[in-house]
Amino acid sequence: MTTAARPVLVVAEQLDAAADMVVDQLNQRDVPVMRFDVAEFPQQLTLTGAHRPQDPDWGGTIDDGRRTARLEEVRAVYWRRPARPLIADTVPEPYATWAQNQADAAILNLLAALSGVSWLNNPHADRVAAHKPQQLVAATRCGMTVPRSLITNSLDAARSFAKELDGPLICKPILGGRLDVGGERRLMVATHRVDPADFDDSISTTAHYFQEDIPKAYEVRLIAVGGQVFGGKLITTSEAAGTDWRTDYDHIEYDTVDVPDHIATAVRRFLAYYGIAFGAFDFAVTPAGQWVFFENNPAGTWGWVENRTGLPIAAAHAEYLMGANA
């Protein structure tokens, strides 16, 4: 089979605009695509993998009842935040949870075992790359500037850090995600400014992640796809948006920004450090023009960056996925 006929697997939830954009770009390039959500497995999706001693590679099929892809022909996988497998309601606990874990491991680990397949991104690497404290180490080693930071549950340590900084201070989650506050209500824990005068014994109840509050001329959502980098510029016009732009989208102005060569080089080193090909990086650019790295989300959102700025990010995804094994 020719490379042009080898399929790309797009593994994402059904309502995912970024996945839609990538599929459209692959379709324009006549690249065969099989898109599915892991939630379809095992009830609507059939997976069959076979390994024989005389053949070092896995073979088999993945079939959703409409389309079939041969595992040995897959050229690339775009793994875009799929849901977990759904087990039939007829399976009681604790067997349902056990079955879900088995299905989850089977589909991910079998795909990861395929030879000659490139990923955006392999979730095994994503899990490591998403650790925020370690990101600061990697970013520093790769040549980026990072904020002074403290993780602690000690009131004394927090007060000492604030005294050392002698300036504005923010607190942010170490682990992303939202709080389930009942029913369908989910609360995002945003980055927020803190006043050391308010520090009390509640700091001891869990780990707190403090950082110096970096002055911002603007912020950048930098999207890296393989060797390409795209700078989406965010100019915030409210205090809330300036602290965490996710809390006030109505007060953001969007533009593009040229990524300095030394930042692009550092970002590529960062991706190589973790063995990933995609990242959604958040930077502040100070009034003096210094780029300061905050964090990278290896499964971060980018569709809105393309929609607001016209940057060809979906096309870069398609080029990477189709060209990785050309």
N, C-alpha and C positions, 0 to 999 in steps of 0.2 A: 504494500500500500504506500502511496506517495505521502510525503509530509503534508501536502495540502489537504488530504482527505482525513488526516488524523484529527479526532475530535478534542475539543476543550470541554472539560467539565466545569460548570458554574454551579457552585453549591451555596445556595443562599435562600433566605426566606422569600416567599412569593411576592410580598410587597416590599421590595427593596429597589429604590430608584437607581442606586449606583450600579447594581447588578444589571438592571434593565439597560443602562447606558452602555455597559461593556458588551452585553449580548448584541445590542444594535450595531456596535462598531465591528464586532466579529462577523455578524451577518453581512455587513457591507463589504467585508473582505472575503466572503464565500468560505469562511471557516466553519466546519460543522460544530455545533454546540449541543450539549445535553445539559439542561438546567434542571436541578431538583433541590428540594430541601431535605435535610436529614430527618425532619419530622415525618416525612413520607415513609420512612423505613421503620419497621419492616412490613407495615400494613399495605401500602400501595407500591412499594419499591421492592424489587427482587434483586438480591446480590448473590452471585455465584462466583467464587474464586477457587482456582485449582492450582496446586503446586506439585510438580513431579520431579523426582531426583535427576532425571535426564535433562531437565530444563530448569536453569537457575531462576527464571522469572515466573511470577504469577500470571495466570491467564484466567479468562472467564468473562462474565458479562454483568452489566448493571442495567436493569430494565424497569421502566415505569408504566408499562402497558401500552405506551404510544411510541416510545423510542427505545433503542437499545444501543449501548456503547460497549465495545470490546475492551476489556481492561488493558490488554497488551498493546492496544493502539492509541491509548490516551497520550496526548502530547503535553498537556498542562492542566492544572487545577486552579481555578479561582475560588478560594474558600472565603466566603463573605458572610460571616456571622450567621450560620444556619442555626435553626432550633435543634433541640435534642430529639432523639427518636421517640415516637409515641407508641406505647404498647396498648393492645386491645383492652378495653374495660373488663373483659371476661377473665383476665389474668389477675388473681388476687395478690395482695401483699403478703409476705415480702418478695414474692416471685416477680412481681411487676417491676420493682426497682432493680432487681438482679438482671432481669431480661433487658431493661433499658440500658444498663451499664454494658452488658454484653453486645448489644446492637451498636451502641456508641463506639465501643472499642473496635468492633469488627469493621465498620465502614471507614473509620478514620485510619486505623492501622493498616488495613489492606491497601487503601489508596496510597498511603505513605510508603508502602513496600514496593510500589511499582517502579521499575527501572526507567531512567531517562525522562522522568516527568518533572517539570518545573512547577513551582507553586507561588501563588500570591495570596497569602503566605501559608506555609505549613504551620498548622496550629500548635504543633509541638514546639516549634521555635518561637511562635507568638507568645506562648505562656511565659517563657523566660524573658522575652524582649519587653513584656508589659510591666515588669517590676520597676516601679518608679525610683526607689533608692539606688538600685544598681544602675539605672539609666544615667544618673549624675556621674557615676564613676566612668561609665563608657563614654559619655559625652566629653568629659574632661580629657580623657586619654585620646580622644579623636580630635581634639583641638578646639572644642567649643567652650565658651564662657557660661558658667552656671551660677545661680543665686546661692548665697550662703544659707545653709539649711540645718534644721535640727529636728530629729524625731525623738520624742520622749514622753514619758508619763510622770516625769518629775517636775513638781512645781518650782523647786529651786533651780533646776537646769533651765526651765523655760524663762524664768526671771533673769538668770545670768545671760542667756542668749539675747534677750531683749535689751539688756543693759549694754552688752557688747555692740549690738547693732546701732543703738541710739538713733533709731529712725523707724519709719513705718514698717509694719509687720503684717504678714498674712498667714492664714491657716488654711490647709487644703486636705482633702482625703488622700490617704495612701493608696487605697483601693477604690477603683471606680464603681459605678453602680448607683442604684436608686433605693431609697427607703420605701418599703411597702407600709403605708399608713392606714390601710384598711380599704376594702372594696377594690375599686379600680384606681384609687389614688396612689400615685407614686411621687415621692419627693426627691428632687436632686439636691445633693449636698454640694453646694458651690464653694469655690474659693472665696474667702471673705477676709476683710481687714479685722485685726484684733487690737485691743488696747491692753498693754501689759498691766495697767492699773486694775483691770478686771480679772486677772489671773487668780484662781483660787484652787482649793483642793479637788475640784472636779477634774482637773488635769490628770489626776491619778486614776481616773476611771477607765481610761483606754490610752492607746498611743495617739499622740498629736504630731502633725507634720507642720512645722513652722518654717517660713522662709522670709528673707528680706523682701520688701515690696519694691520691685524694680520700677523706676520711673519710665514711662512709655511715651514715645512720640507716636507710635502705632504698634500693632501686633501683626504677626505673620502666621498664617496656617500654611506651612510648607508641605507640599505633597511630593514624595519621592516614589518613583516607579522605575525599578531597575536603575539605570544610570541617569535617568531624567529627573529634574527637579522643577517644581512649579511654585511660585510665590504668590499666595493670595494675601493681599493687604487689607487689614481691618483697622479702620479709624473709628474709635469709639467716641460717642458724644454725650455720654452720661456717666456718672460715677459708678453705677452698677455695672454697666457694660465694660468700663475701664478696669474693674476689678475681676470680673469674670464675664466675658462677652456672651456666654451661653444664657445668661439671665436676662438679657435685654436686647433682643435682636432688632427692635425698632430703632435703636440708637447706634447702629453700625453703618458706616459707609464703606463700600467695597471697591477695591482696585487691584491692580497687579503691581508687583515689585520685582526688580531684578535681584536675583540671589547672588551675593558676592561669591567669587571663586573659592575663597577659603572656607565659606560656610558650605557650599556645594561639596567640596572635597571632604569636609568633616562629616557631612551627612552620609556620603557614600561609605566612608570608613565605618560609621556607626552601623549601617545596614550589614556590612560585611562582618562586623564584630559579632552580630547576632545570627548571621546566616539567613537573613530575610531580604526580600526584594521590594517591599512596600512599607511606607511609614507616613503617618500624618503628624508632622512635627509642629509644636507650638513654640514660637519665639516672641520675645519683646525686642523692639528696637528702641534704644534710648534716645533722648534728644541729642546726644553726642554722636549717634549713629552706630553704637555698639549693638551687635546681635547677642541676645542672652537666651540660651536654651532653657525651656521649662520642662517639657516632657515630649515623649513620642507615643502615639497610640498606633500599634501595629495593625489594628483593624479599624482605624478611625474613619470618620465620614469625610467625603470629599465632593460628593455630587453638587452640594450647594456652592462650593468654590468654583466649579466649572460653570454652573448656571449663572452665577453672579459676575464672573469675570471673563468667560469665554476661553479660559485656558484648556488646551486639548488633553485633559487628563484621562478621559475614557479611551481615547485613541492610543495613548501611551500604554494603558493596560492591554488593549488588544494587540498592539505591536509586540509587547513582551510575551504575552501568552502564545501568540502564533509563531514568534520567531525564536523562542527558547530552544526548540529542537529542530529548527529548519536545517 
